[in-house]
Amino acid sequence: MLYRISLILLTLTCLFCFSAGSYAQEANVEENDNPVILYSGTPKKYEIGGIKVEGVKNYEDYVLIGLSGLSVGQTIVVPGDDITTAVKRYWRHGLFSDVQIIAEKIVGDKIYLKIILPNARVLPTFVITG
C-alpha cells in the first residue's frame, strides 16, 4: 500500500514539473514571433506582400516606403542585396542614422516587411549676430 502511494506521489510530482516547464517555454515563443532568416542558408525569392513603417511621425508612410526603393509586389531575394540597398538609400538621404528592416511574417512565398526608423534628427542651427 505504501508503495502505491509513493508511486502516485512521484507520478504527480513529475507531471507537475513537466507541465510547468512546458508552459514557460511556450510563453517565450509568443514574445518573438518574427521569422528567423539565416544568412548562412540558401537565398530564397519572395514577393513583398506588404510594407509597414514604424517610428516616424513627420512623414507620410508612402513617401518613406518610396525612399526605400521597395514596393509591394516586387520580388526580392532574402538574404540578399535588396534589403541592404534599401537601408543604404535611407542613409544617403541623411535623415535617418538607425534603420531596421525586418520580416514581420512569411506566408508561402510572400514576405511582409516592417521598416523601423527613428524620429528624424534635428540639425542644430547657428545664429550669427553681428
ChimeraX attribute file (.defattr): number of C-alpha atoms within 10 A of each C-alpha:
attribute: neighborCount
match mode: 1-to-1
recipient: residues
	/A:1	6
	/A:2	7
	/A:3	7
	/A:4	9
	/A:5	10
	/A:6	11
	/A:7	12
	/A:8	12
	/A:9	11
	/A:10	12
	/A:11	11
	/A:12	11
	/A:13	11
	/A:14	11
	/A:15	11
	/A:16	11
	/A:17	10
	/A:18	10
	/A:19	10
	/A:20	10
	/A:21	10
	/A:22	10
	/A:23	10
	/A:24	10
	/A:25	10
	/A:26	10
	/A:27	10
	/A:28	10
	/A:29	10
	/A:30	9
	/A:31	8
	/A:32	9
	/A:33	10
	/A:34	13
	/A:35	12
	/A:36	12
	/A:37	12
	/A:38	10
	/A:39	10
	/A:40	7
	/A:41	9
	/A:42	9
	/A:43	14
	/A:44	11
	/A:45	14
	/A:46	19
	/A:47	18
	/A:48	20
	/A:49	18
	/A:50	16
	/A:51	20
	/A:52	15
	/A:53	17
	/A:54	13
	/A:55	11
	/A:56	16
	/A:57	12
	/A:58	8
	/A:59	10
	/A:60	10
	/A:61	16
	/A:62	12
	/A:63	9
	/A:64	17
	/A:65	17
	/A:66	11
	/A:67	14
	/A:68	19
	/A:69	15
	/A:70	19
	/A:71	16
	/A:72	15
	/A:73	13
	/A:74	13
	/A:75	17
	/A:76	20
	/A:77	14
	/A:78	19
	/A:79	17
	/A:80	13
	/A:81	11
	/A:82	15
	/A:83	20
	/A:84	13
	/A:85	14
	/A:86	20
	/A:87	21
	/A:88	13
	/A:89	15
	/A:90	19
	/A:91	14
	/A:92	10
	/A:93	10
	/A:94	10
	/A:95	15
	/A:96	17
	/A:97	17
	/A:98	12
	/A:99	15
	/A:100	15
	/A:101	18
	/A:102	18
	/A:103	17
	/A:104	17
	/A:105	17
	/A:106	17
	/A:107	9
	/A:108	8
	/A:109	12
	/A:110	19
	/A:111	24
	/A:112	18
	/A:113	21
	/A:114	16
	/A:115	22
	/A:116	16
	/A:117	20
	/A:118	15
	/A:119	16
	/A:120	15
	/A:121	10
	/A:122	7
	/A:123	7
	/A:124	6
	/A:125	6
	/A:126	6
	/A:127	6
	/A:128	5
	/A:129	4
	/A:130	3
